[in-house]
Amino acid sequence: MKRSAGLLLFRHTDHGLEVLLGHMGGPFFARREAGAWTVPKGEYEPDEPAWDAARREFQEELGLAPPDGEAVPLGEVRQTNGKIVTAWAVAADLDPATIRPGTFRMEWPPRSGQIQEFPELDRVAWFGLDAARAVIVKAQAAFLDRLTEHSA
């Protein structure tokens, strides 16, 4: 069973609570919005603590050091692909223009023999909670609910 861990940044604005999500890079998600946005996260091995993985993956996916601050545990969710995702929320204000995403390589187009490189996250953006629920990977919406409960 694959496991991922990540950090969900949040901030309070005049428009309410906002969260930072990343749009998954690569050709499968290029034209999708709904279900194509995620908590910045990544896989880790069983011998690595999830918290350490969440901080490492934040650095790898966004090219920025993870923010300091109180980490609010948001628990786990199981995505439809079976992957278990663990997340923490951290209050921070990050400028999306500063990210330098990591990349991955894959054969594209399929069965072409050509290996191409794609950004892990092709963009990041701040979303109000309703807008975030409309685009986030379905199972990860539970993280938004848990953050809302914590912030109430």
C-alpha positions as CSV (number, residue, x, y, z in Angstrom):
1,M,0.0,0.0,0.0
2,K,1.4,3.4,-1.0
3,R,1.5,6.2,1.5
4,S,2.0,10.0,0.9
5,A,2.4,12.8,3.3
6,G,2.0,16.6,2.8
7,L,1.5,20.0,4.2
8,L,-1.7,22.1,3.6
9,L,-0.8,25.7,4.0
10,F,-3.6,28.0,5.2
11,R,-4.1,31.7,5.8
12,H,-6.8,34.0,7.1
13,T,-7.7,36.8,4.8
14,D,-10.5,39.4,4.5
15,H,-12.3,36.9,2.3
16,G,-12.0,34.1,5.0
17,L,-9.9,31.0,5.3
18,E,-7.8,30.1,2.2
19,V,-5.7,27.0,1.5
20,L,-2.8,26.6,-0.9
21,L,-3.2,23.7,-3.4
22,G,-1.1,22.5,-6.3
23,H,-2.3,21.5,-9.7
24,M,-0.8,18.1,-10.7
25,G,1.6,18.4,-13.6
26,G,1.9,16.1,-16.6
27,P,-0.3,15.3,-19.5
28,F,-3.0,13.4,-17.6
29,F,-4.1,16.5,-15.7
30,A,-3.2,19.3,-18.2
31,R,-6.8,20.0,-19.2
32,R,-8.5,19.1,-15.9
33,E,-9.4,21.3,-13.0
34,A,-11.9,19.3,-10.8
35,G,-10.0,16.5,-9.0
36,A,-6.6,17.8,-10.4
37,W,-5.6,19.9,-7.4
38,T,-3.9,18.5,-4.3
39,V,-2.2,19.1,-1.1
40,P,1.5,19.3,-1.9
41,K,2.6,15.8,-0.9
42,G,4.6,12.8,-1.9
43,E,5.3,9.2,-1.3
44,Y,7.5,7.9,1.5
45,E,8.9,4.6,2.7
46,P,7.6,2.8,5.9
47,D,10.8,3.6,7.8
48,E,10.5,7.3,7.3
49,P,8.3,9.3,9.7
50,A,5.3,10.8,7.9
51,W,6.0,14.3,9.3
52,D,9.6,14.2,8.0
53,A,8.3,13.0,4.6
54,A,5.7,15.8,4.5
55,R,8.4,18.5,5.0
56,R,10.8,16.8,2.5
57,E,8.0,16.5,-0.1
58,F,7.0,20.2,0.3
59,Q,10.6,21.2,-0.5
60,E,10.8,18.8,-3.5
61,E,7.4,19.7,-4.9
62,L,7.5,23.5,-4.5
63,G,11.3,24.1,-4.4
64,L,10.9,26.1,-1.1
65,A,11.7,25.3,2.5
66,P,8.6,24.2,4.4
67,P,7.3,26.9,6.7
68,D,7.9,26.9,10.4
69,G,4.9,27.1,12.7
70,E,2.4,25.0,14.6
71,A,1.5,21.9,12.6
72,V,-2.2,20.9,13.0
73,P,-2.6,17.2,12.3
74,L,-5.4,16.6,9.8
75,G,-5.1,12.8,9.9
76,E,-5.3,10.4,7.0
77,V,-7.6,9.8,4.0
78,R,-7.7,6.9,1.6
79,Q,-7.9,8.0,-2.0
80,T,-9.8,6.0,-4.7
81,N,-6.4,4.6,-6.0
82,G,-5.9,3.1,-2.5
83,K,-3.1,5.4,-1.5
84,I,-3.2,6.7,2.1
85,V,-2.5,10.4,2.5
86,T,-1.5,12.0,5.8
87,A,-1.5,15.8,6.1
88,W,-0.8,18.6,8.5
89,A,-2.0,22.1,8.2
90,V,0.5,25.0,8.8
91,A,-0.4,28.7,8.8
92,A,1.8,30.5,6.3
93,D,1.5,33.1,3.5
94,L,3.4,31.9,0.5
95,D,3.6,33.8,-2.9
96,P,2.7,31.2,-5.6
97,A,5.1,33.0,-8.0
98,T,8.1,31.9,-5.9
99,I,7.7,28.2,-6.4
100,R,10.2,26.2,-8.3
101,P,8.6,22.8,-8.8
102,G,10.4,19.5,-8.9
103,T,10.0,17.3,-12.0
104,F,9.3,13.7,-12.9
105,R,10.0,11.8,-16.1
106,M,7.7,9.5,-18.0
107,E,7.2,8.0,-21.5
108,W,5.0,10.4,-23.4
109,P,3.1,9.9,-25.7
110,P,2.4,6.3,-24.5
111,R,4.4,3.6,-26.3
112,S,6.4,6.2,-28.2
113,G,9.7,5.4,-26.6
114,Q,10.1,9.2,-25.9
115,I,10.9,10.2,-22.3
116,Q,9.7,13.6,-21.3
117,E,10.1,15.7,-18.1
118,F,7.1,17.3,-16.5
119,P,6.7,19.5,-13.3
120,E,5.2,17.6,-10.3
121,L,2.9,20.6,-9.8
122,D,2.5,22.9,-12.8
123,R,1.0,25.7,-10.7
124,V,-0.1,26.5,-7.2
125,A,-2.8,28.9,-6.0
126,W,-4.7,30.0,-3.0
127,F,-8.4,29.0,-2.8
128,G,-11.3,29.8,-0.5
129,L,-12.7,26.7,1.0
130,D,-15.7,26.4,-1.4
131,A,-13.5,26.8,-4.4
132,A,-11.0,24.4,-3.0
133,R,-13.7,21.7,-2.5
134,A,-14.6,22.1,-6.2
135,V,-11.1,21.2,-7.5
136,I,-9.3,19.1,-4.8
137,V,-8.9,15.4,-5.2
138,K,-12.2,14.1,-3.8
139,A,-10.8,12.2,-0.7
140,Q,-8.7,15.2,0.3
141,A,-11.7,17.3,0.8
142,A,-11.8,15.7,4.3
143,F,-8.7,17.7,5.1
144,L,-10.6,20.9,4.4
145,D,-13.4,19.9,6.7
146,R,-10.9,19.0,9.5
147,L,-9.1,22.3,9.0
148,T,-12.4,24.2,9.3
149,E,-13.2,22.3,12.5
150,H,-9.8,23.3,13.9
151,S,-10.2,27.0,12.9
152,A,-13.7,27.4,14.3
